[in-house]
């Protein structure tokens, strides 16, 4: 009862603000007669003003819904989501009226961006869509695995284990039975909201079709300044470009896992069981580095150990990341960031711990929601999340409709670009490493980074490839798991480690599927960040091996980065890519250049290991 009372005033305040905003969100009567340029400009100004208010209300409602998970906050978030969906849909329909008018480039781009959305004209369906989205997000955040008596994790000391606790098992245990229990336990939770997802897909598709798109997948692919089919082809082209590097890493990883767990657990050929990669989704493999490390790795440096020994707080972790951005000439984080962000997991309630960055008011009220722990992984993640924050702050002076990344891959790439500069040299400068290792022995560091940056490529590609088929009707609900694992075997060389569940929904065990967040952005970001990194290193005057470059403290590189960030989405992304890199096409060559020494080493190791097994 105390908990309910404690948060009730906050929910009530949000609800009151919602009610006030609802009256302002009513659609205006349709215009009649021939459209004019003046009318179009008036429409754009009024729309941006309305969106500014609705975005603020919606962000606050969603913030509360993610930080105080209850049925009431889900309902509030759903209500605001419905208002935003309605406003976006109404604006998209109205924007069509002005297509073909002779407007300036910015005005024409705003009209185009407005029409890249879905619209449900039936108020009941809009409410159902918003409720389903909020419920899926809440169900994911509240999910826990309760091991039955006799299960390997039943003696873990807790009746039920949340995702974070299960992830720790996968990261740290080397007992296949416990790994399988943790993996299977989490993947047994998502079937409970499968039907909700099925209903959501149907509503989403209906909204996309009302706006003239074939389905939601086609709508998503249309948001990259190219035709949907052209974007799908571009994704496949990029994957084929970097696939040889992934194949070398996968082959090496198989040899090492087979040596650690034996031939009964790891097959000599074919896909590898998914629970052995140290990550719930096998998307990054850095947690199994101790099993894969080169024989000559004698550095012994463990950033997690250093952070833990120093009892580094969540705030201090964030301050390290802030210091990187300020070293490039960017501003210090606003005081409100420290007052309003959630940096540690509360003891008294469920929250969605998945790290995220929030532009609450489109100006200076920016926040992080993340359950930070003193680990090397979270050290990188907080650098990444502040990349979003500084993108928000740099384009805050753009018009409302341009306060986004050049494309969603850009937004993910910024923080990752900075994270590429988390080199031994950087760690030494900020006092976390006493002595840099010999640059000639940099294969261990390259391998660690590849276990994150290269390992994720086929996963990041296949998540949305699966959803494109779901939204397009090619994959029906009964085949969700079948298609999911076909794609993972084809692109990742990974298989389900246990028999499929009767009504399985393994894709829904990934946050971005349950929360309906497009994932192609992460694939693009993984390539873009190396293009950005190479360009910024050149701007800084660096001429050595790309993987040894850190732009920390270089304001000249910072100026080039800021100039691109400040553009928001005001220009097509190829123009913004060219502004920072001189190239107008996403290209995997920078990533391949960065990892070239590792590729040569992996191929040699694989040759030796193959000979040993004959």
Secondary structure, DSSP 8 states (H G I E B T S, - for coil): -HHHHHHHHHHHHHHHHHHHHHHHT-------SS--HHHHHHHHHHHHHHHHHHHHHHHHHHHHHHHS-SHHHHHHHHHHHHHHHHHHHHHHHHHHTTTTS---HHHHHHHHHHTSS----SHHHHHHHHHHHHHHHHHHHH-EE---TTSTTTTSS-SSEEHHHHHHHHHH---HHHHHHHHHHHHTTGGGGHHHHHHHHHHHHHHHHHTT-SSHHHHHHGGGSS-HHHHHHHHHHHHHHHHHHHHHHHHHHHHHHHHHH-TTTS-SSS-EEGGGSSSTTSS--GGGHHHH--TT------HHHHHHHTT--HHHHHHHHHHHHHHTT-----HHHHHH-B-S--SSS----S-EEEESSSSS-EEEE----SSHHHHHHHHHHHHHHHHHHHSTTS-GGG-S-SSHHHHHHHHHHHHTT--HHHHHHTTS-SS---GGG-HHHHHHHHHHHTTHHHHHHHHHHHHHHHHTTSS-GGGHHHHHHHHHHHHH-EE-SS---TT--GGGGSHHHHTT---HHHHHHHHHHHHHHHHHHHHTT--S-GGG---TT-HHHHHHHHHHHTTTTSS-HHHHHHHHHS-SS--THHHHHHTHHHHHHHHHHHHHHHHHT-
